Amino acid sequence: MKPLQPLRPLNVLQFITPSGFYGAERWVLAMANNCDSARMVCDLVVTRESPTQDLTVAELYPREKGAVHYLDMRGRFDLRAIQQLCRIIRERDIDVIHTHGYKSDLLGLMAARRTGITAVSTPHGFSGNVGLKLRTFIKLGTMALRYFDAVAPLSTQLLDDMRRFGVPDQRVQFIENGVDLTELEALRRDLASAPARSDSFHLGYVGQIIPRKGIRDLLQAFNALWQQVPHARLSLVGDGAQRADMEAFAATLPAAAHIEFLGFRSDRLELVRSFDAFALTSSLEGIPRCLMEAMAIGTPVVAYDIPGVDQLIRHEQTGLLAPLGDWQTLANQLRRLAQDATLAQQLAQQGRALVDQRFSAQRMATEYDQLFRRLLGHEETPCVA
């Protein structure tokens, strides 16, 4: 590993292969927004794999924190990208490459070994129910984690996964996920002055529309809610492989006229603030950023009780929970929020307090600063507030 020269900031290269603008991509922005520029130059490199690829993360990246670089790839996996990555590492005098996702893990690790720099991976979750080719690449990515200088999972569930994948314990550093409160600042100002709730009950979801998100369950739960609360409506923000199927399924439900699929929206945070409740029916998560954002903004949350979610939602304290797969109970919990404004307000206040105390991105960035410096043999107490 290249020794760090102590009189200059760390040069860190965040590397992600964007599949949209979701949790991992927003995590990268949160890390950059909250790192101390006096201590860390935080560059970003993304792959460019097709003309239709969503590169929002690169477009929104704060250039005052670091440069943005593009790796042109032919297809979804191109080993020639390693040479481009090595060139960027040398030109920018990178100390640490920080990867996010199986593809960046594989390419980033090989580039780190060729250039002699430190490699750190942050797993954000692992997709299930995928085809053989993708499943093979994901398997290779999980095997590669064993050879990183450090792996920093975001949740206790992912921490358990690292042991299952054979990552040596001494290379695992648990750093809990955090939400970018700077991004939410305008929406968080004086929540008491927010407009009063209308007579309708607006339920929302933001995220990918893919199998592990359980959108069919969410639609069924909403349909059951609507039959008891006919002024309810549901908005789904995001896109994904299952969107067409879920739109077709929603059209078969009695509540179809009260369900809307909005696709990707640049104003997603304003929409979350307008929701009367936020629902998550995932079967697998890290510590979900969408829940943290909703809680930080002051929107009450309801979700399936799974690892990662249970770090955020304490039942009847910071939100409401239902057993995984039990959409009927989920519907009942949503009905409670729709019919009890006092409960909704209490959950919103306590959820926001939890995020403020434990899940800020500034705390997360500080812990990564410490990790990078420890790996480079330049330990001292960071000055990040």
GIHU-V541804 format. One record per pair of residues at least 24 apart in sequence whose C-alpha atoms are under 10 Angstrom apart, sorted by the first residue. I is the first residue (numbers start at 1). J is the second residue. Records with the same first field share a line. If there is no record, write none. Layout:
I=J + J
This chain:
1=95 + 96 + 112 + 113 + 115 + 116 + 117 + 118 + 119 + 149 + 375 + 376 + 377
2=94 + 95 + 96 + 115 + 116 + 117 + 118 + 376 + 377
3=95 + 116 + 117 + 118 + 375 + 376 + 377 + 378
4=95 + 96 + 373 + 375 + 376 + 377 + 378
5=95 + 376 + 378
6=373 + 376 + 377 + 378 + 379
7=39
8=38 + 39 + 40 + 41
9=36 + 37 + 38 + 39 + 40 + 41 + 42 + 95
10=37 + 38 + 39 + 40 + 41 + 42 + 93 + 94 + 95 + 96 + 369 + 372 + 373 + 376
11=39 + 40 + 41 + 42 + 43 + 66 + 89 + 92 + 93 + 94 + 95 + 96 + 97
12=40 + 41 + 42 + 43 + 44 + 66 + 89 + 92 + 93 + 94 + 95 + 96 + 97 + 98 + 118 + 119 + 369 + 372
13=41 + 42 + 43 + 44 + 45 + 66 + 67 + 68 + 69 + 85 + 88 + 89 + 92 + 93 + 94 + 95 + 96 + 97 + 98 + 99 + 108 + 119
14=42 + 43 + 44 + 45 + 46 + 66 + 68 + 96 + 97 + 98 + 99 + 100 + 104 + 108 + 120 + 121
15=43 + 44 + 45 + 46 + 47 + 69 + 70 + 85 + 97 + 98 + 99 + 100 + 101 + 103 + 104 + 105 + 107 + 108 + 121
16=44 + 45 + 46 + 47 + 57 + 58 + 98 + 99 + 100 + 101 + 102 + 103 + 104 + 105 + 108
17=45 + 46 + 47 + 48 + 49 + 53 + 55 + 71 + 76 + 99 + 100 + 101 + 102 + 103 + 104 + 105
18=46 + 47 + 48 + 49 + 53 + 54 + 55 + 56 + 57 + 58 + 100 + 101 + 104
19=47 + 53 + 54 + 55 + 240
20=53 + 54 + 55 + 56 + 57 + 207 + 208 + 238 + 239 + 240 + 264
21=54 + 55 + 56 + 57 + 58 + 207 + 208 + 238 + 239 + 264 + 265 + 266
22=56 + 57 + 206 + 207 + 208 + 238 + 239 + 264 + 289 + 290
23=124 + 125 + 207 + 208 + 286 + 287 + 288 + 289 + 290
24=57 + 100 + 101 + 122 + 123 + 124 + 125 + 288 + 289
25=55 + 56 + 57 + 58 + 61 + 100
26=56 + 57 + 60 + 61 + 179 + 180 + 289 + 290
27=57 + 100 + 124 + 177 + 178 + 179 + 180 + 289 + 361
28=57 + 58 + 61 + 98 + 99 + 100
29=57 + 58 + 60 + 61 + 62 + 180 + 183 + 361
30=61 + 178 + 179 + 180 + 181 + 182 + 183 + 360 + 361 + 362 + 364 + 365
31=178 + 179 + 180 + 361 + 362 + 363 + 364 + 365 + 366 + 368
32=61 + 62 + 63 + 64 + 65 + 66 + 180 + 361 + 362 + 365
33=61 + 62 + 64 + 65 + 180 + 181 + 182 + 183 + 361 + 362 + 365
34=65 + 180 + 181 + 182 + 360 + 361 + 362 + 363 + 364 + 365 + 366 + 384
35=65 + 361 + 362 + 363 + 364 + 365 + 366 + 368 + 369 + 384
36=65 + 362 + 365 + 366 + 369 + 382 + 383 + 384 + 385
37=64 + 65 + 66 + 384
38=65 + 383 + 384
39=369 + 382 + 383 + 384
40=65 + 66 + 369
41=65 + 66 + 67 + 92 + 94
42=66 + 67 + 68 + 94 + 96 + 97 + 98
43=67 + 68 + 69 + 88 + 92 + 94 + 97
44=68 + 69 + 70 + 97 + 98
45=69 + 70 + 71 + 85 + 88 + 97 + 99 + 104
46=70 + 71 + 72 + 85 + 104
47=71 + 72 + 73 + 76 + 77 + 78 + 81 + 103 + 104
48=72 + 73 + 74 + 75 + 76
49=73 + 74 + 75 + 76 + 77 + 78
50=74 + 75 + 76
56=266
67=92
76=103
77=103 + 104 + 106 + 107 + 137
78=103 + 107
79=106 + 107 + 110
80=107
81=107 + 108 + 111
82=106 + 107 + 108 + 109 + 110 + 111 + 112 + 114
83=107 + 110 + 111 + 114
84=111
85=110 + 111 + 112 + 115
86=110 + 111 + 112 + 113 + 114 + 115
87=111 + 115
89=115 + 116 + 117
90=115 + 117
93=117
94=118
95=119 + 372 + 373 + 376
96=120 + 149 + 372 + 373 + 375 + 376
97=121 + 372
98=122 + 150 + 151 + 152 + 372
99=123 + 151
100=124 + 125
101=125 + 126 + 138 + 141 + 142
102=126 + 134 + 137 + 138 + 139 + 140 + 141 + 142 + 143 + 144 + 145
103=137 + 138 + 140 + 141
104=141
105=138 + 140 + 141 + 142 + 143 + 144 + 145 + 148
106=137 + 138 + 140 + 141 + 142 + 143 + 144 + 145
107=141 + 144
108=148
109=141 + 144 + 145 + 147 + 148 + 149
110=144
112=148
113=147 + 148
117=149 + 376
118=148 + 149 + 150 + 372 + 375 + 376
119=145 + 147 + 148 + 149 + 150 + 151 + 372 + 375
120=145 + 147 + 148 + 149 + 150 + 151 + 152 + 171 + 172 + 368 + 371 + 372 + 375
121=145 + 148 + 149 + 150 + 151 + 152 + 153 + 172
122=150 + 151 + 152 + 153 + 154 + 158 + 173 + 174 + 175
123=151 + 152 + 153 + 154 + 155 + 158 + 159 + 161 + 162 + 286
124=152 + 153 + 154 + 155 + 158 + 177 + 285 + 286 + 287 + 288
125=153 + 154 + 155 + 157 + 158 + 161 + 284 + 285 + 286 + 287 + 288
126=158 + 161 + 212 + 284 + 285 + 286
127=210 + 211 + 212 + 284 + 285
128=210 + 211 + 212 + 283 + 284
129=210 + 211 + 212
130=211
139=165
142=166 + 167
143=167
145=171 + 172
146=171 + 172
147=171
148=172
149=372 + 375
150=371 + 372 + 375
151=175
152=176 + 177 + 368 + 371
153=177 + 286 + 287
154=178 + 285 + 286 + 287 + 288 + 308 + 364
155=285 + 286 + 287 + 288 + 307 + 308 + 309 + 311
156=286 + 287 + 307 + 308 + 310 + 311
157=284 + 285 + 286 + 287 + 306 + 307 + 308 + 309
158=285 + 286 + 287 + 307 + 308
159=286
171=375
173=367 + 368 + 371
174=367
175=363 + 364 + 365 + 367 + 368 + 371
176=286 + 287 + 308 + 311 + 358 + 359 + 360 + 361 + 363 + 364 + 367
177=286 + 287 + 288 + 289 + 292 + 308 + 358 + 359 + 360 + 361 + 363 + 364 + 365
178=287 + 288 + 289 + 292 + 293 + 355 + 356 + 358 + 359 + 360 + 361 + 362 + 363 + 364 + 365
179=288 + 289 + 290 + 291 + 292 + 293 + 294 + 295 + 296 + 355 + 356 + 358 + 359 + 360 + 361 + 362 + 363 + 364
180=289 + 292 + 293 + 296 + 359 + 360 + 361 + 362 + 364
181=292 + 293 + 296 + 297 + 355 + 356 + 359 + 360 + 361 + 362
182=360 + 361 + 362
183=269 + 293
184=269 + 270 + 293 + 294 + 296 + 297
185=296 + 297
186=270 + 297
187=269 + 270 + 272 + 273 + 296 + 297 + 298
188=273 + 296 + 297 + 298 + 352
189=297
191=273 + 297 + 298 + 349
192=298
194=273 + 274
195=274
197=274 + 275 + 276 + 341
198=276
199=231 + 232 + 338
200=229 + 230 + 231 + 232 + 233 + 276 + 338
201=226 + 229 + 230 + 231 + 232 + 233 + 234 + 275 + 276 + 277 + 334 + 335 + 337 + 338 + 339
202=231 + 232 + 233 + 234 + 235 + 258 + 272 + 274 + 275 + 276 + 277 + 278 + 338
203=232 + 233 + 234 + 235 + 236 + 259 + 272 + 274 + 275 + 276 + 277 + 278 + 279 + 301 + 334 + 338
204=233 + 234 + 235 + 236 + 237 + 259 + 260 + 271 + 272 + 273 + 274 + 275 + 276 + 277 + 278 + 279 + 280 + 294 + 299 + 301
205=234 + 235 + 236 + 237 + 238 + 261 + 268 + 271 + 272 + 275 + 277 + 278 + 279 + 280 + 281 + 290 + 291 + 294
206=235 + 236 + 237 + 238 + 239 + 262 + 263 + 264 + 265 + 268 + 269 + 271 + 272 + 278 + 279 + 280 + 290 + 291 + 294
207=236 + 237 + 238 + 239 + 240 + 263 + 264 + 268 + 280 + 288 + 289 + 290
208=236 + 237 + 238 + 239 + 240 + 241 + 242 + 243 + 263 + 264
209=236 + 237 + 238 + 239 + 240 + 241 + 242 + 243 + 244 + 245 + 246 + 263
210=239 + 240 + 241 + 242 + 243 + 246 + 282
211=240 + 241 + 242 + 243 + 282 + 283 + 284
212=281 + 282 + 283 + 284 + 285
213=242 + 280 + 281 + 282 + 283 + 284 + 285
214=280 + 281 + 282 + 283 + 284 + 304 + 324 + 325 + 327
215=242 + 243 + 246 + 250 + 280 + 281 + 282
216=242 + 245 + 246 + 247 + 249 + 250 + 281 + 327
217=280 + 281 + 282 + 324 + 325 + 326 + 327 + 328 + 330 + 331
218=279 + 280 + 281 + 282 + 303 + 325 + 327 + 328 + 330 + 331
219=246 + 247 + 249 + 250 + 253 + 255 + 256 + 259 + 281 + 327 + 331
220=249 + 250 + 253 + 255 + 327 + 328 + 330 + 331
221=279 + 281 + 326 + 327 + 328 + 329 + 330 + 331 + 332 + 333 + 334 + 335
222=253 + 255 + 256 + 258 + 259 + 279 + 327 + 328 + 330 + 331 + 332 + 334 + 335
223=250 + 253 + 254 + 255 + 256 + 258 + 259 + 331
224=253 + 254 + 255 + 327 + 328 + 330 + 331 + 332 + 334 + 335
225=255 + 328 + 330 + 331 + 332 + 333 + 334 + 335 + 336 + 338
226=254 + 255 + 256 + 258 + 331 + 335
227=254 + 255
228=331 + 332 + 335
229=334 + 335 + 338 + 339
230=255 + 258
231=258 + 338
232=258 + 259 + 276 + 335 + 338
233=257 + 258 + 259 + 260 + 275
234=258 + 259 + 260 + 261 + 275 + 277 + 278 + 279
235=259 + 260 + 261 + 262 + 263 + 271 + 272 + 275 + 278
236=260 + 261 + 262 + 263 + 264 + 279
237=261 + 262 + 263 + 264 + 265 + 266 + 267 + 268 + 271 + 272
238=262 + 263 + 264 + 265 + 268
239=263 + 264 + 265
240=264
269=293 + 294 + 297
270=297
272=297 + 298 + 299
273=297 + 298 + 299 + 300
274=298 + 299
275=299 + 300 + 301
276=300 + 301 + 334 + 337 + 338 + 341 + 344 + 345
277=301 + 302 + 319 + 334 + 337 + 338 + 344 + 348
278=302 + 303 + 319 + 334
279=303 + 304 + 320 + 321 + 330 + 334
280=304 + 305 + 309 + 321 + 330
281=305 + 306 + 322 + 323 + 324 + 325 + 326 + 327 + 330
282=306 + 309 + 324 + 325
283=307 + 324 + 325
284=308 + 309 + 324
285=309
286=311
287=311 + 312 + 359
288=312
289=359
291=351 + 355
292=351 + 352 + 354 + 355 + 356 + 359 + 360
293=352 + 355
294=348 + 351 + 352 + 355
295=319 + 347 + 348 + 349 + 350 + 351 + 352 + 353 + 354 + 355 + 356
296=348 + 349 + 350 + 351 + 352 + 353 + 354 + 355 + 356 + 359 + 360
297=348 + 349 + 351 + 352 + 355
298=344 + 345 + 346 + 347 + 348 + 349 + 350 + 351 + 352 + 353
299=344 + 345 + 347 + 348 + 349 + 351 + 352
300=337 + 343 + 344 + 345 + 346 + 347 + 348 + 349 + 350 + 351 + 352
301=333 + 334 + 337 + 344 + 347 + 348 + 351
302=330 + 331 + 333 + 334 + 337
303=327 + 330 + 333 + 334
304=329 + 330
312=351 + 354 + 355 + 358 + 359
313=347 + 350 + 351 + 354
314=347 + 350 + 351 + 354
315=347
316=343 + 344 + 346 + 347 + 350
317=343 + 346 + 347 + 348 + 349 + 350 + 351 + 354
318=344 + 346 + 347 + 348 + 349 + 350 + 351 + 352 + 353 + 354 + 355
319=343 + 344 + 346 + 347 + 348 + 349 + 350 + 351
320=344 + 347
